Amino acid sequence: MIESTAVKNASLFSGVLTEFRTLYTSEVVNKAKQHGLEITHDYATKEHAIPLPATLSMLLGKNLGERASESETMLYSPYPFPWRQEEGGLRDQFKEEAWRSLSQNPDKPFYRFIERDGHKRLRYAIADVMRPACVQCHNSHPESPKTDWKAGELRGVLEVDFLLDQVIAQTQADLKGTTAIFGGIALLGVIGIVSVIGRLHRTSKELQQRVEERTAELAEKAQMLERSNRELDQFAYVTSHDLKAPLRAIANLSLWIEEDLEACLTADTRQQMALLRGRVQRMDALIQGILEYSRVGRVAEESGSVEVATLLEEVIDSIDPPPTFTVDVAAGMPVIETQRVRLQQVFANLIGNAIKYREREEGRVEVSVEDVDGFYRFSVSDDGPGIAPEHHEKIFGIFQTLQARDKVESTGVGLTLVKKIVEDQGGEISLSSDLGEGTVFRFTWPKETKS
Protein backbone atom coordinates (compact mmCIF):
# COMPACT_ATOMS: atom_id res chain seq x y z
CA MET A 1 0.00 0.00 0.00
CA ILE A 2 2.83 2.40 0.89
CA GLU A 3 4.69 1.77 -2.35
CA SER A 4 1.52 2.00 -4.45
CA THR A 5 0.58 5.30 -2.81
CA ALA A 6 4.08 6.69 -3.26
CA VAL A 7 4.20 5.78 -6.97
CA LYS A 8 0.79 7.35 -7.50
CA ASN A 9 1.88 10.58 -5.74
CA ALA A 10 5.12 10.75 -7.74
CA SER A 11 3.20 10.22 -10.98
CA LEU A 12 0.81 13.05 -10.14
CA PHE A 13 3.64 15.37 -9.07
CA SER A 14 5.76 14.78 -12.18
CA GLY A 15 2.67 15.06 -14.35
CA VAL A 16 1.87 18.48 -12.86
CA LEU A 17 5.42 19.72 -13.55
CA THR A 18 5.32 18.46 -17.13
CA GLU A 19 1.94 20.04 -17.76
CA PHE A 20 3.13 23.33 -16.20
CA ARG A 21 6.23 23.33 -18.40
CA THR A 22 4.18 22.70 -21.56
CA LEU A 23 1.69 25.42 -20.66
CA TYR A 24 4.47 27.91 -19.76
CA THR A 25 6.18 27.26 -23.10
CA SER A 26 3.05 27.70 -25.23
CA GLU A 27 1.31 30.49 -23.34
CA VAL A 28 4.19 32.56 -21.90
CA VAL A 29 7.47 31.98 -23.70
CA ASN A 30 6.16 32.35 -27.23
CA LYS A 31 4.30 35.56 -26.40
CA ALA A 32 7.31 36.93 -24.45
CA LYS A 33 9.50 36.48 -27.52
CA GLN A 34 7.02 38.47 -29.59
CA HIS A 35 7.39 41.34 -27.11
CA GLY A 36 11.19 41.26 -27.23
CA LEU A 37 11.80 39.56 -23.88
CA GLU A 38 14.82 37.29 -23.48
CA ILE A 39 14.34 33.68 -22.38
CA THR A 40 17.42 32.68 -20.39
CA HIS A 41 18.64 30.67 -17.40
CA ASP A 42 20.19 33.78 -15.74
CA TYR A 43 17.02 35.84 -15.95
CA ALA A 44 17.63 37.19 -12.47
CA THR A 45 20.67 39.24 -13.57
CA LYS A 46 19.18 40.62 -16.75
CA GLU A 47 16.48 43.12 -17.50
CA HIS A 48 13.55 42.24 -19.72
CA ALA A 49 14.23 38.49 -19.25
CA ILE A 50 12.19 35.54 -18.05
CA PRO A 51 13.40 32.03 -17.11
CA LEU A 52 13.66 29.09 -19.46
CA PRO A 53 10.83 26.49 -19.14
CA ALA A 54 13.21 23.90 -17.67
CA THR A 55 14.65 26.41 -15.20
CA LEU A 56 11.24 27.51 -13.97
CA SER A 57 10.03 23.88 -13.73
CA MET A 58 12.95 22.94 -11.52
CA LEU A 59 12.42 26.01 -9.34
CA LEU A 60 8.73 25.16 -8.97
CA GLY A 61 9.52 21.53 -8.12
CA LYS A 62 12.07 22.57 -5.50
CA ASN A 63 9.68 24.98 -3.78
CA LEU A 64 6.81 22.49 -3.76
CA GLY A 65 9.06 19.74 -2.43
CA GLU A 66 10.41 21.84 0.42
CA ARG A 67 6.96 22.99 1.52
CA ALA A 68 4.86 19.87 1.11
CA SER A 69 6.42 16.49 0.46
CA GLU A 70 10.14 16.89 1.15
CA SER A 71 10.89 15.86 -2.41
CA GLU A 72 13.67 16.74 -4.80
CA THR A 73 13.15 17.44 -8.48
CA MET A 74 15.85 16.99 -11.13
CA LEU A 75 16.06 17.34 -14.89
CA TYR A 76 19.12 15.78 -16.49
CA SER A 77 20.51 14.21 -19.66
CA PRO A 78 23.88 13.19 -21.14
CA TYR A 79 23.87 16.61 -22.89
CA PRO A 80 23.82 19.31 -20.16
CA PHE A 81 24.09 23.01 -21.04
CA PRO A 82 27.33 24.69 -19.86
CA TRP A 83 25.66 26.43 -16.93
CA ARG A 84 24.41 23.03 -15.68
CA GLN A 85 27.65 21.09 -15.96
CA GLU A 86 28.08 20.77 -12.21
CA GLU A 87 24.64 19.31 -11.52
CA GLY A 88 23.62 17.94 -14.95
CA GLY A 89 24.61 14.69 -16.64
CA LEU A 90 24.17 11.08 -15.58
CA ARG A 91 26.00 11.19 -12.25
CA ASP A 92 24.88 7.95 -10.59
CA GLN A 93 23.74 4.43 -11.47
CA PHE A 94 20.03 5.20 -11.15
CA LYS A 95 20.29 8.07 -13.68
CA GLU A 96 22.16 5.86 -16.14
CA GLU A 97 19.56 3.07 -15.78
CA ALA A 98 16.72 5.56 -16.09
CA TRP A 99 18.18 7.01 -19.30
CA ARG A 100 18.59 3.54 -20.85
CA SER A 101 15.12 2.40 -19.82
CA LEU A 102 13.32 5.55 -20.98
CA SER A 103 15.25 5.53 -24.26
CA GLN A 104 13.67 2.15 -25.02
CA ASN A 105 10.25 2.74 -23.40
CA PRO A 106 9.57 6.49 -23.15
CA ASP A 107 5.92 5.91 -22.19
CA LYS A 108 6.76 3.71 -19.19
CA PRO A 109 8.08 5.37 -15.97
CA PHE A 110 11.25 4.06 -14.35
CA TYR A 111 11.45 3.95 -10.55
CA ARG A 112 13.24 2.35 -7.62
CA PHE A 113 12.68 2.24 -3.85
CA ILE A 114 15.91 2.92 -1.95
CA GLU A 115 17.23 3.41 1.59
CA ARG A 116 19.17 6.60 2.36
CA ASP A 117 20.21 7.86 5.78
CA GLY A 118 17.83 5.43 7.45
CA HIS A 119 14.82 6.60 5.45
CA LYS A 120 12.97 4.93 2.63
CA ARG A 121 12.73 6.97 -0.56
CA LEU A 122 11.27 6.66 -4.04
CA ARG A 123 13.17 7.77 -7.11
CA TYR A 124 10.66 8.15 -9.92
CA ALA A 125 11.70 9.16 -13.46
CA ILE A 126 9.73 9.94 -16.63
CA ALA A 127 10.86 10.78 -20.16
CA ASP A 128 11.23 14.40 -21.31
CA VAL A 129 10.68 14.08 -25.07
CA MET A 130 11.73 16.69 -27.61
CA ARG A 131 8.65 18.52 -28.88
CA PRO A 132 8.43 19.78 -32.46
CA ALA A 133 8.15 23.41 -31.25
CA CYS A 134 11.44 23.10 -29.32
CA VAL A 135 13.63 21.48 -31.98
CA GLN A 136 14.66 24.74 -33.71
CA CYS A 137 15.44 26.50 -30.45
CA HIS A 138 17.71 23.72 -29.16
CA ASN A 139 19.51 23.16 -32.46
CA SER A 140 20.18 26.90 -32.97
CA HIS A 141 21.12 27.87 -29.39
CA PRO A 142 24.81 28.99 -29.38
CA GLU A 143 25.59 27.01 -26.23
CA SER A 144 23.64 23.86 -27.08
CA PRO A 145 25.74 20.70 -26.58
CA LYS A 146 23.75 18.90 -29.30
CA THR A 147 22.52 20.52 -32.53
CA ASP A 148 20.91 17.59 -34.39
CA TRP A 149 17.81 17.08 -32.28
CA LYS A 150 14.71 15.52 -33.86
CA ALA A 151 11.13 15.63 -32.68
CA GLY A 152 10.26 12.65 -30.47
CA GLU A 153 13.81 11.99 -29.26
CA LEU A 154 14.52 11.59 -25.54
CA ARG A 155 16.16 14.89 -24.58
CA GLY A 156 16.15 14.46 -20.81
CA VAL A 157 14.83 12.73 -17.70
CA LEU A 158 12.51 14.36 -15.17
CA GLU A 159 13.11 12.72 -11.77
CA VAL A 160 11.22 13.16 -8.53
CA ASP A 161 12.95 11.90 -5.38
CA PHE A 162 10.31 11.35 -2.66
CA LEU A 163 10.84 10.86 1.06
CA LEU A 164 8.27 8.24 2.17
CA ASP A 165 8.07 9.12 5.88
CA GLN A 166 4.80 11.01 5.51
CA VAL A 167 3.29 8.33 3.27
CA ILE A 168 4.28 5.58 5.73
CA ALA A 169 2.87 7.49 8.69
CA GLN A 170 -0.40 8.24 6.91
CA THR A 171 -0.78 4.65 5.68
CA GLN A 172 -0.16 3.24 9.14
CA ALA A 173 -2.72 5.61 10.59
CA ASP A 174 -5.22 4.57 7.95
CA LEU A 175 -4.47 0.90 8.62
CA LYS A 176 -5.07 1.36 12.32
CA GLY A 177 -8.41 2.94 11.60
CA THR A 178 -9.24 0.22 9.10
CA THR A 179 -8.18 -2.48 11.56
CA ALA A 180 -10.44 -0.97 14.21
CA ILE A 181 -13.33 -0.88 11.77
CA PHE A 182 -12.77 -4.49 10.68
CA GLY A 183 -12.37 -5.50 14.32
CA GLY A 184 -15.75 -3.97 15.09
CA ILE A 185 -17.27 -5.65 12.08
CA ALA A 186 -15.71 -8.98 13.10
CA LEU A 187 -17.08 -8.62 16.63
CA LEU A 188 -20.53 -7.87 15.28
CA GLY A 189 -20.16 -10.82 12.92
CA VAL A 190 -19.23 -13.16 15.77
CA ILE A 191 -22.20 -11.95 17.81
CA GLY A 192 -24.43 -12.40 14.79
CA ILE A 193 -23.07 -15.89 14.08
CA VAL A 194 -23.57 -16.95 17.70
CA SER A 195 -27.13 -15.63 17.53
CA VAL A 196 -27.77 -17.42 14.24
CA ILE A 197 -26.26 -20.67 15.55
CA GLY A 198 -28.48 -20.46 18.62
CA ARG A 199 -31.52 -19.88 16.51
CA LEU A 200 -30.54 -22.68 14.12
CA HIS A 201 -30.04 -25.00 17.07
CA ARG A 202 -33.51 -24.23 18.40
CA THR A 203 -34.99 -24.53 14.91
CA SER A 204 -33.16 -27.82 14.39
CA LYS A 205 -34.66 -29.24 17.56
CA GLU A 206 -38.12 -28.11 16.52
CA LEU A 207 -37.65 -29.60 13.05
CA GLN A 208 -36.31 -32.83 14.50
CA GLN A 209 -39.35 -33.09 16.74
CA ARG A 210 -41.67 -32.40 13.82
CA VAL A 211 -39.84 -34.97 11.68
CA GLU A 212 -40.15 -37.57 14.41
CA GLU A 213 -43.84 -36.84 14.79
CA ARG A 214 -44.34 -36.89 11.03
CA THR A 215 -42.36 -40.11 10.73
CA ALA A 216 -44.52 -41.75 13.36
CA GLU A 217 -47.65 -40.58 11.53
CA LEU A 218 -46.33 -41.87 8.20
CA ALA A 219 -45.35 -45.20 9.76
CA GLU A 220 -48.86 -45.54 11.18
CA LYS A 221 -50.41 -44.62 7.84
CA ALA A 222 -48.07 -47.04 6.05
CA GLN A 223 -49.24 -49.83 8.34
CA MET A 224 -52.84 -48.84 7.71
CA LEU A 225 -52.20 -48.75 3.95
CA GLU A 226 -50.49 -52.13 4.04
CA ARG A 227 -53.39 -53.57 6.01
CA SER A 228 -55.85 -51.93 3.59
CA ASN A 229 -53.96 -53.38 0.60
CA ARG A 230 -54.08 -56.86 2.12
CA GLU A 231 -57.79 -56.50 2.76
CA LEU A 232 -58.31 -55.16 -0.77
CA ASP A 233 -56.34 -58.05 -2.27
CA GLN A 234 -58.37 -60.52 -0.24
CA PHE A 235 -61.60 -58.79 -1.24
CA ALA A 236 -60.60 -58.75 -4.93
CA TYR A 237 -59.64 -62.43 -4.80
CA VAL A 238 -62.83 -63.47 -3.04
CA THR A 239 -64.98 -61.30 -5.30
CA SER A 240 -63.26 -62.61 -8.40
CA HIS A 241 -63.68 -66.19 -7.22
CA ASP A 242 -67.31 -65.68 -6.20
CA LEU A 243 -68.14 -64.04 -9.53
CA LYS A 244 -66.25 -66.52 -11.68
CA ALA A 245 -67.79 -69.56 -10.01
CA PRO A 246 -71.38 -68.78 -11.17
CA LEU A 247 -70.06 -67.87 -14.61
CA ARG A 248 -68.39 -71.24 -14.95
CA ALA A 249 -71.61 -72.88 -13.77
CA ILE A 250 -73.62 -70.97 -16.40
CA ALA A 251 -71.19 -72.02 -19.12
CA ASN A 252 -71.37 -75.67 -18.01
CA LEU A 253 -75.16 -75.62 -17.70
CA SER A 254 -75.49 -74.23 -21.22
CA LEU A 255 -73.38 -77.10 -22.53
CA TRP A 256 -75.40 -79.68 -20.61
CA ILE A 257 -78.70 -78.20 -21.80
CA GLU A 258 -77.42 -78.20 -25.37
CA GLU A 259 -76.38 -81.85 -25.04
CA ASP A 260 -79.65 -82.91 -23.42
CA LEU A 261 -81.79 -81.12 -25.99
CA GLU A 262 -79.52 -81.72 -28.94
CA ALA A 263 -82.27 -83.37 -30.99
CA CYS A 264 -84.70 -80.52 -30.38
CA LEU A 265 -82.44 -77.50 -30.87
CA THR A 266 -82.68 -75.41 -34.01
CA ALA A 267 -79.77 -73.62 -35.63
CA ASP A 268 -80.91 -70.30 -34.10
CA THR A 269 -81.09 -71.89 -30.65
CA ARG A 270 -77.59 -73.29 -31.01
CA GLN A 271 -76.35 -69.81 -32.03
CA GLN A 272 -78.03 -68.30 -29.01
CA MET A 273 -76.37 -70.85 -26.72
CA ALA A 274 -72.97 -70.03 -28.29
CA LEU A 275 -73.59 -66.32 -27.72
CA LEU A 276 -74.45 -67.08 -24.10
CA ARG A 277 -71.14 -68.83 -23.56
CA GLY A 278 -69.35 -65.99 -25.36
CA ARG A 279 -70.85 -63.49 -22.93
CA VAL A 280 -69.74 -65.69 -20.04
CA GLN A 281 -66.17 -65.76 -21.38
CA ARG A 282 -66.22 -61.98 -21.86
CA MET A 283 -67.44 -61.48 -18.29
CA ASP A 284 -64.70 -63.78 -17.03
CA ALA A 285 -62.04 -61.83 -18.98
CA LEU A 286 -63.48 -58.53 -17.75
CA ILE A 287 -63.24 -59.63 -14.12
CA GLN A 288 -59.66 -60.75 -14.63
CA GLY A 289 -58.76 -57.46 -16.38
CA ILE A 290 -60.23 -55.37 -13.57
CA LEU A 291 -58.36 -57.46 -11.03
CA GLU A 292 -55.06 -56.93 -12.85
CA TYR A 293 -55.74 -53.20 -13.24
CA SER A 294 -56.33 -52.82 -9.49
CA ARG A 295 -53.02 -54.51 -8.66
CA VAL A 296 -50.80 -52.25 -10.83
CA GLY A 297 -48.74 -49.89 -8.67
CA ARG A 298 -50.20 -51.34 -5.49
CA VAL A 299 -48.83 -54.85 -5.38
CA ALA A 300 -45.05 -55.18 -5.58
CA GLU A 301 -43.71 -57.49 -8.27
CA GLU A 302 -40.35 -59.23 -8.16
CA SER A 303 -37.69 -57.84 -10.50
CA GLY A 304 -35.18 -59.91 -12.40
CA SER A 305 -33.10 -60.08 -15.53
CA VAL A 306 -35.37 -60.23 -18.57
CA GLU A 307 -34.19 -61.04 -22.08
CA VAL A 308 -36.78 -59.13 -24.08
CA ALA A 309 -36.25 -61.25 -27.22
CA THR A 310 -37.05 -64.44 -25.26
CA LEU A 311 -40.01 -62.76 -23.56
CA LEU A 312 -41.45 -61.80 -26.94
CA GLU A 313 -41.11 -65.38 -28.20
CA GLU A 314 -43.14 -66.58 -25.21
CA VAL A 315 -45.79 -63.88 -25.74
CA ILE A 316 -46.16 -64.69 -29.44
CA ASP A 317 -46.35 -68.41 -28.69
CA SER A 318 -49.09 -67.86 -26.08
CA ILE A 319 -51.13 -65.68 -28.47
CA ASP A 320 -50.75 -68.29 -31.24
CA PRO A 321 -51.35 -66.02 -34.26
CA PRO A 322 -52.91 -67.60 -37.36
CA PRO A 323 -50.52 -68.99 -39.99
CA THR A 324 -51.27 -66.09 -42.34
CA PHE A 325 -50.14 -63.56 -39.71
CA THR A 326 -46.47 -62.64 -39.24
CA VAL A 327 -44.89 -61.15 -36.11
CA ASP A 328 -41.33 -59.87 -36.71
CA VAL A 329 -39.04 -58.96 -33.82
CA ALA A 330 -36.10 -56.71 -34.71
CA ALA A 331 -32.60 -57.71 -33.70
CA GLY A 332 -30.84 -56.07 -30.77
CA MET A 333 -33.54 -56.49 -28.13
CA PRO A 334 -32.02 -55.56 -24.74
CA VAL A 335 -31.67 -57.42 -21.48
CA ILE A 336 -33.43 -55.45 -18.70
CA GLU A 337 -33.51 -55.83 -14.93
CA THR A 338 -37.25 -55.32 -14.52
CA GLN A 339 -40.64 -56.77 -13.58
CA ARG A 340 -41.15 -59.55 -16.08
CA VAL A 341 -44.91 -59.99 -15.68
CA ARG A 342 -45.65 -56.29 -16.24
CA LEU A 343 -43.59 -56.04 -19.44
CA GLN A 344 -45.18 -59.30 -20.64
CA GLN A 345 -48.67 -57.87 -20.09
CA VAL A 346 -47.84 -54.77 -22.16
CA PHE A 347 -46.50 -56.72 -25.15
CA ALA A 348 -49.30 -59.32 -24.95
CA ASN A 349 -52.02 -56.66 -25.09
CA LEU A 350 -50.44 -54.62 -27.92
CA ILE A 351 -49.58 -57.62 -30.13
CA GLY A 352 -52.87 -59.36 -29.27
CA ASN A 353 -54.90 -56.28 -30.25
CA ALA A 354 -53.09 -56.05 -33.60
CA ILE A 355 -54.12 -59.62 -34.36
CA LYS A 356 -57.64 -59.35 -32.89
CA TYR A 357 -58.69 -56.23 -34.83
CA ARG A 358 -57.37 -57.22 -38.28
CA GLU A 359 -59.83 -57.01 -41.19
CA ARG A 360 -57.92 -59.44 -43.48
CA GLU A 361 -56.80 -62.99 -42.99
CA GLU A 362 -53.16 -62.04 -43.47
CA GLY A 363 -51.33 -59.37 -41.53
CA ARG A 364 -48.01 -58.26 -40.12
CA VAL A 365 -46.75 -56.91 -36.79
CA GLU A 366 -43.25 -55.53 -36.23
CA VAL A 367 -41.60 -55.00 -32.84
CA SER A 368 -38.52 -52.74 -32.65
CA VAL A 369 -36.52 -50.84 -30.01
CA GLU A 370 -34.28 -47.78 -29.71
CA ASP A 371 -32.11 -46.39 -26.92
CA VAL A 372 -33.24 -42.99 -25.54
CA ASP A 373 -31.17 -41.82 -22.57
CA GLY A 374 -32.32 -43.72 -19.47
CA PHE A 375 -35.11 -45.56 -21.30
CA TYR A 376 -35.74 -48.02 -24.11
CA ARG A 377 -38.45 -46.97 -26.55
CA PHE A 378 -40.31 -50.00 -27.91
CA SER A 379 -42.52 -49.79 -31.00
CA VAL A 380 -45.30 -52.22 -31.95
CA SER A 381 -46.57 -51.47 -35.46
CA ASP A 382 -49.17 -53.27 -37.59
CA ASP A 383 -50.70 -52.96 -41.06
CA GLY A 384 -54.28 -53.17 -39.79
CA PRO A 385 -57.27 -50.84 -40.34
CA GLY A 386 -55.81 -48.00 -38.30
CA ILE A 387 -57.45 -45.67 -35.76
CA ALA A 388 -58.93 -42.26 -36.54
CA PRO A 389 -57.11 -39.39 -34.75
CA GLU A 390 -60.24 -38.38 -32.81
CA HIS A 391 -60.16 -41.77 -31.05
CA HIS A 392 -56.48 -41.77 -30.05
CA GLU A 393 -57.16 -40.68 -26.47
CA LYS A 394 -60.48 -42.50 -26.13
CA ILE A 395 -59.00 -45.96 -26.61
CA PHE A 396 -56.98 -45.67 -23.39
CA GLY A 397 -60.14 -45.16 -21.32
CA ILE A 398 -61.45 -48.10 -19.34
CA PHE A 399 -64.25 -50.15 -20.97
CA GLN A 400 -63.77 -48.20 -24.24
CA THR A 401 -63.90 -50.14 -27.53
CA LEU A 402 -64.06 -48.90 -31.12
CA GLN A 403 -66.03 -51.87 -32.44
CA ALA A 404 -69.18 -53.52 -31.16
CA ARG A 405 -68.43 -56.29 -28.67
CA ASP A 406 -70.67 -58.64 -30.64
CA LYS A 407 -68.35 -58.17 -33.63
CA VAL A 408 -65.05 -58.46 -31.75
CA GLU A 409 -64.89 -59.84 -28.23
CA SER A 410 -63.25 -57.15 -26.05
CA THR A 411 -63.43 -56.04 -22.43
CA GLY A 412 -62.16 -52.49 -23.07
CA VAL A 413 -59.62 -52.92 -20.26
CA GLY A 414 -56.47 -53.98 -22.19
CA LEU A 415 -55.09 -50.60 -23.33
CA THR A 416 -56.12 -48.98 -20.04
CA LEU A 417 -54.06 -51.63 -18.24
CA VAL A 418 -51.13 -51.08 -20.65
CA LYS A 419 -51.15 -47.31 -20.04
CA LYS A 420 -51.28 -47.73 -16.26
CA ILE A 421 -48.40 -50.26 -16.25
CA VAL A 422 -46.17 -48.09 -18.46
CA GLU A 423 -46.79 -44.91 -16.47
CA ASP A 424 -46.29 -46.76 -13.18
CA GLN A 425 -42.82 -47.70 -14.45
CA GLY A 426 -42.09 -44.01 -15.18
CA GLY A 427 -42.56 -44.34 -18.95
CA GLU A 428 -44.96 -42.93 -21.53
CA ILE A 429 -47.13 -44.45 -24.25
CA SER A 430 -48.39 -42.90 -27.48
CA LEU A 431 -49.64 -43.95 -30.90
CA SER A 432 -49.44 -42.85 -34.49
CA SER A 433 -52.31 -43.94 -36.72
CA ASP A 434 -54.95 -42.99 -39.22
CA LEU A 435 -57.74 -44.90 -40.91
CA GLY A 436 -56.40 -47.36 -43.46
CA GLU A 437 -52.74 -46.72 -42.57
CA GLY A 438 -52.07 -49.16 -39.75
CA THR A 439 -51.10 -48.29 -36.17
CA VAL A 440 -47.82 -47.79 -34.29
CA PHE A 441 -47.81 -47.93 -30.49
CA ARG A 442 -44.66 -46.57 -28.84
CA PHE A 443 -43.87 -46.88 -25.14
CA THR A 444 -40.79 -46.16 -23.06
CA TRP A 445 -39.49 -48.55 -20.41
CA PRO A 446 -36.78 -47.62 -17.88
CA LYS A 447 -33.35 -49.23 -18.06
CA GLU A 448 -33.07 -49.21 -14.27
CA THR A 449 -35.12 -51.45 -12.05
CA LYS A 450 -38.21 -50.03 -10.40
CA SER A 451 -39.05 -52.10 -7.32
ZIUR-V397493 format. One record per backbone hydrogen bond with DSSP energy under -0.5 kcal/mol. NH is the residue of the N-H (numbers start at 0). CO is the residue of the C=O. If there is no record, write none. Layout:
BEGIN
nh=<NH	NH>
co=<CO	CO>
END
This chain:
BEGIN
nh=<4	5	6	7	8	9	10	11	12	13	14	15	16	17	18	19	20	21	22	23	24	25	26	27	28	29	31	32	33	34	35	36	37	39	39	42	44	45	48	49	51	55	56	57	58	59	60	61	62	63	64	65	66	67	68	69	71	73	75	81	83	84	87	88	90	95	96	97	98	99	100	101	102	103	104	107	108	109	111	113	113	115	118	120	121	122	123	123	124	125	126	127	128	129	133	134	134	135	137	138	139	140	143	151	152	154	154	155	156	157	158	158	159	160	161	161	162	163	167	168	169	170	171	172	173	174	175	176	177	178	179	180	181	182	183	184	185	186	187	188	189	190	191	192	193	194	195	196	197	198	199	200	201	202	203	204	205	206	207	208	209	210	211	212	213	214	215	216	217	218	219	220	221	222	223	224	225	226	227	228	229	230	231	232	233	234	235	236	237	238	239	240	241	242	243	244	245	246	247	248	249	250	251	252	253	254	255	256	257	258	259	260	261	263	264	269	270	271	272	273	274	275	276	277	278	279	280	281	282	283	284	285	286	287	288	289	290	291	292	293	294	294	295	295	297	298	299	303	305	306	307	307	310	311	312	313	314	315	316	317	318	319	320	324	325	327	327	329	329	335	335	336	337	337	339	342	343	344	345	346	347	348	349	350	351	352	353	354	355	356	357	362	364	365	366	367	369	371	371	374	375	376	377	377	378	379	380	380	381	382	390	391	394	395	396	398	399	399	406	407	416	417	418	419	420	421	422	423	424	425	426	429	431	433	435	436	437	438	439	440	441	442	443	444	446	450>
co=<0	1	2	3	4	5	6	7	8	9	10	11	12	13	14	15	16	17	18	19	20	21	22	23	23	24	27	28	29	30	32	31	47	37	49	39	41	42	45	37	39	51	52	53	54	55	56	57	58	59	60	61	62	63	63	64	160	158	156	142	80	81	83	76	88	91	92	93	94	95	96	97	98	99	100	104	106	124	122	111	120	118	115	113	161	111	121	159	109	157	105	155	126	152	130	130	131	131	133	134	135	136	140	129	149	127	152	127	75	125	73	156	123	71	121	159	68	119	163	164	165	166	167	168	169	170	171	172	173	174	175	176	177	178	179	180	181	182	183	184	185	186	187	188	189	190	191	192	193	194	195	196	197	198	199	200	201	202	203	204	205	206	207	208	209	210	211	212	213	214	215	216	217	218	219	220	221	222	223	224	225	226	227	228	229	230	231	232	233	234	235	236	237	238	239	240	241	242	243	244	245	246	247	248	249	250	251	252	253	254	255	256	258	260	260	265	266	267	268	269	270	271	272	273	274	275	276	277	278	279	280	281	282	283	284	285	286	287	288	289	290	291	291	292	294	294	297	337	335	304	305	333	306	307	308	309	310	311	312	313	314	315	315	321	362	325	364	327	366	305	333	446	303	335	337	338	339	340	341	342	343	344	345	346	347	348	349	350	351	352	354	323	325	380	327	378	376	369	374	371	444	369	375	442	367	440	365	378	438	363	387	388	390	392	393	411	396	411	403	403	412	413	414	415	416	417	418	419	420	422	421	441	439	437	384	433	383	381	431	379	429	377	427	375	373	448>
END
